[in-house]
Amino acid sequence: MNIQRKIEIFSAGCPVCQDAIAAIQKAACASCEVTVLDMNDPVIADRAKLLGIKSIPAVAIDGKLPGCCADRGIDIDTLKAAGLGVPIGEK
């Protein structure tokens, strides 16, 4: 029986993504089928959106996001609290 664990790495090809890809590939075992997916492809970006990916690099294992890859991404309210949209000198 040849069952593989499906590891999907969502990447845009940046240096941070490349480092993550290398680390994941190094940590993978014979049961891991590692695939790198290009977020510049609209079909891949749509799949990422369906999975709930909000920032990259991100990894799905067997179609699910582990805690380290879930619920990340920008939050406009947090950014506004840090000064986004607030002219210098105003609070």
C-alpha positions in Angstrom: 0.0 0.0 0.0 1.5 3.3 -1.1 -0.2 6.1 0.8 1.3 9.6 0.6 0.8 12.6 2.8 0.0 15.6 0.6 2.1 18.6 1.4 1.2 21.7 -0.5 3.5 24.8 -0.2 1.9 28.0 -1.4 4.6 30.4 -2.6 5.2 33.5 -4.6 8.9 32.7 -5.2 10.3 35.3 -2.8 13.4 34.6 -0.7 11.3 33.9 2.4 9.2 31.4 0.4 12.3 29.8 -1.0 13.7 29.3 2.5 10.5 27.8 3.7 10.4 25.4 0.7 13.9 24.3 1.4 13.2 23.7 5.1 10.0 21.7 4.3 11.7 19.6 1.7 14.5 18.8 4.1 12.0 17.8 6.8 9.8 15.7 4.5 9.9 12.0 4.7 9.3 9.2 2.1 5.6 9.4 3.0 5.4 13.1 2.0 4.4 14.2 -1.4 5.6 17.8 -1.5 4.2 20.1 -4.2 5.2 23.8 -4.6 2.3 25.9 -5.8 2.8 29.3 -7.5 0.5 32.0 -6.0 0.9 34.0 -9.2 -1.4 31.4 -10.9 -5.0 32.6 -10.5 -6.2 28.9 -10.1 -3.7 28.4 -7.2 -4.6 31.7 -5.7 -8.3 30.7 -5.7 -7.5 27.4 -4.1 -5.5 29.2 -1.4 -8.4 31.5 -0.8 -10.7 28.5 -0.4 -8.3 27.1 2.2 -8.3 30.4 4.1 -4.7 31.3 3.3 -4.1 35.0 4.0 -0.3 35.2 3.8 2.5 33.3 2.2 4.5 31.2 2.5 1.8 28.8 3.7 1.5 25.0 3.9 -1.5 22.7 3.7 -1.1 19.1 4.8 -3.7 16.8 3.5 -5.9 19.8 2.5 -5.8 21.5 5.9 -3.8 24.4 7.3 -1.8 23.7 10.4 -2.0 26.3 13.2 1.1 28.1 12.0 -0.5 28.8 8.6 -4.0 29.6 9.6 -5.5 33.0 10.6 -2.6 35.1 9.5 -2.6 38.0 7.1 -3.3 41.6 7.4 -5.9 43.1 9.7 -6.9 46.6 8.7 -8.1 47.6 12.2 -4.7 46.5 13.7 -2.9 48.5 11.0 -5.0 51.5 11.6 -4.3 51.3 15.4 -0.6 51.3 14.4 -1.0 54.5 12.3 -2.3 53.4 8.9 -4.4 56.2 7.5 -3.6 58.6 10.4 -1.7 61.7 9.2 1.6 62.4 11.1 0.9 64.6 14.1 -2.6 63.3 14.6 -3.7 60.5 16.9 
